[in-house]
């Protein structure tokens, strides 16, 4: 957060990018803060080409023109470069927080009493790990029995 309480996401470049891609992304990131103009109006330019633009008394702002606004740079960064980050953040932070709050609320409304006053979600995770270890042990035992039968 900066002095205006505006969240600024860190820009992390993952491996596997070419030098050209890295330069292009860094050029787009240099445009922060983005000046974005959107429009759903299609107009015909002087050259006869149809473009999405917003018309003002002083001129026309083309939505997909980087010389007019930063919409296409922002769109590229969000949807091409950082889509996986957005998906992970949405899942790990927002969905899990919502799920935790809902389950905690249900447990509190039902006067759910936990052992030692522990968090119900932590107990569920511990039970899941315990169950997985039991299943792993059973699987190993079954494999040992199978080995015995095959080697007879």
C-alpha positions as CSV (number, residue, x, y, z in Angstrom):
1,X,0.0,0.0,0.0
2,X,1.2,3.5,-0.7
3,X,0.3,6.8,1.0
4,X,-3.1,6.8,-0.8
5,X,-4.0,3.3,0.5
6,X,-3.9,2.0,-3.1
7,X,-2.8,-1.6,-3.3
8,X,0.0,-2.1,-5.8
9,X,0.7,-5.7,-6.8
10,X,4.4,-6.8,-7.0
11,X,5.5,-7.5,-10.6
12,X,7.4,-10.8,-10.6
13,X,8.8,-12.1,-13.8
14,X,8.8,-15.9,-13.9
15,X,11.4,-17.9,-15.8
16,X,10.9,-19.1,-19.3
17,X,10.5,-15.7,-20.9
18,X,12.6,-14.4,-23.8
19,X,14.5,-11.2,-23.5
20,X,12.0,-9.6,-25.9
21,X,9.1,-10.6,-23.8
22,X,10.8,-9.3,-20.6
23,X,11.5,-5.9,-22.3
24,X,7.9,-5.7,-23.5
25,X,6.5,-6.5,-20.1
26,X,8.8,-4.1,-18.3
27,X,7.8,-1.4,-20.8
28,X,4.1,-2.0,-19.9
29,X,4.9,-2.0,-16.2
30,X,6.6,1.4,-16.6
31,X,3.2,2.8,-17.5
32,X,1.9,2.4,-13.9
33,X,-0.4,4.1,-12.8
34,X,-2.4,3.1,-15.8
35,X,-4.6,5.7,-17.5
36,X,-7.5,3.6,-18.8
37,X,-10.4,4.6,-21.1
38,X,-13.0,2.1,-22.0
39,X,-15.7,2.2,-24.6
40,X,-18.2,-0.1,-26.2
41,X,-18.8,2.4,-29.1
42,X,-17.4,1.5,-32.5
43,X,-16.6,4.4,-34.8
44,X,-15.0,4.6,-38.3
45,X,-11.6,6.3,-38.3
46,X,-10.4,8.7,-41.1
47,X,-8.8,5.7,-42.8
48,X,-12.1,3.9,-42.9
49,X,-11.1,1.3,-40.2
50,X,-13.7,0.5,-37.5
51,X,-12.2,1.0,-34.0
52,X,-13.5,1.0,-30.4
53,X,-13.2,4.6,-29.3
54,X,-14.6,7.3,-27.1
55,X,-15.4,10.6,-28.7
56,X,-14.8,13.9,-26.9
57,X,-15.2,17.5,-28.0
58,X,-11.4,17.8,-28.2
59,X,-10.9,14.5,-30.1
60,X,-11.2,10.8,-30.1
61,X,-9.5,8.3,-27.7
62,X,-8.9,4.9,-29.2
63,X,-9.3,2.1,-26.7
64,X,-6.7,-0.2,-28.2
65,X,-4.1,2.4,-29.1
66,X,-1.2,2.6,-26.6
67,X,-0.5,6.2,-27.6
68,X,-4.0,7.2,-26.4
69,X,-4.5,5.1,-23.2
70,X,-3.1,2.1,-21.2
71,X,-6.1,-0.3,-21.6
72,X,-4.3,-2.8,-23.9
73,X,-1.2,-2.8,-21.7
74,X,-3.2,-3.4,-18.6
75,X,-5.3,-6.1,-20.3
76,X,-2.1,-7.8,-21.6
77,X,-0.5,-7.8,-18.1
78,X,-3.6,-9.1,-16.3
79,X,-4.8,-11.6,-18.8
80,X,-1.6,-12.9,-20.4
81,X,1.2,-12.4,-18.0
82,X,-0.4,-12.6,-14.5
83,X,-3.5,-14.7,-15.1
84,X,-2.1,-17.6,-13.1
85,X,-1.3,-15.2,-10.2
86,X,-4.9,-13.9,-10.3
87,X,-6.3,-17.4,-10.2
88,X,-4.1,-18.5,-7.4
89,X,-4.8,-15.4,-5.4
90,X,-8.5,-15.7,-5.9
91,X,-8.5,-19.3,-4.8
92,X,-6.0,-19.2,-2.0
93,X,-7.1,-15.9,-0.4
94,X,-10.6,-15.1,-1.3
95,X,-12.3,-18.5,-1.7
96,X,-10.5,-20.0,1.3
97,X,-11.3,-17.0,3.5
98,X,-14.9,-17.2,2.5
99,X,-15.1,-20.9,3.0
100,X,-13.3,-20.6,6.4
101,X,-15.7,-17.9,7.5
102,X,-18.8,-19.8,6.4
103,X,-17.7,-23.0,8.1
104,X,-16.7,-21.2,11.2
105,X,-20.1,-19.4,11.3
106,X,-21.9,-22.7,10.9
107,X,-19.9,-24.3,13.7
108,X,-20.6,-21.3,16.0
109,X,-24.3,-21.2,15.2
110,X,-24.6,-24.9,16.0
111,X,-22.7,-24.5,19.2
112,X,-20.1,-26.9,17.9
113,X,-17.7,-27.8,20.7
114,X,-14.2,-28.9,19.7
115,X,-11.7,-30.8,21.6
116,X,-9.5,-28.5,23.7
117,X,-11.2,-25.4,22.1
118,X,-9.3,-25.9,18.9
119,X,-10.3,-24.5,15.5
120,X,-12.7,-26.8,13.7
121,X,-10.8,-26.4,10.4
122,X,-7.5,-27.4,12.1
123,X,-9.2,-30.5,13.5
124,X,-10.5,-31.4,10.1
125,X,-7.0,-31.0,8.6
126,X,-5.5,-33.2,11.4
127,X,-8.2,-35.9,10.8
128,X,-7.5,-35.8,7.1
129,X,-3.8,-36.3,7.6
130,X,-4.5,-39.1,10.1
131,X,-6.8,-40.8,7.6
132,X,-4.2,-40.4,4.8
133,X,-1.5,-42.0,6.9
134,X,-3.9,-44.9,7.8
135,X,-4.6,-45.4,4.1
136,X,-0.9,-45.3,3.2
137,X,-0.2,-48.0,5.9
138,X,-3.1,-50.2,4.6
139,X,-1.8,-49.8,1.0
140,X,1.7,-50.9,2.1
141,X,0.3,-53.9,3.9
142,X,-1.8,-54.9,0.9
143,X,1.3,-54.6,-1.4
144,X,3.3,-56.8,1.0
145,X,0.5,-59.4,0.9
146,X,0.4,-59.2,-2.9
147,X,4.2,-59.6,-3.0
148,X,4.0,-62.7,-0.9
149,X,1.4,-64.3,-3.1
150,X,3.2,-63.5,-6.3
151,X,6.6,-64.8,-5.0
152,X,5.2,-68.2,-3.9
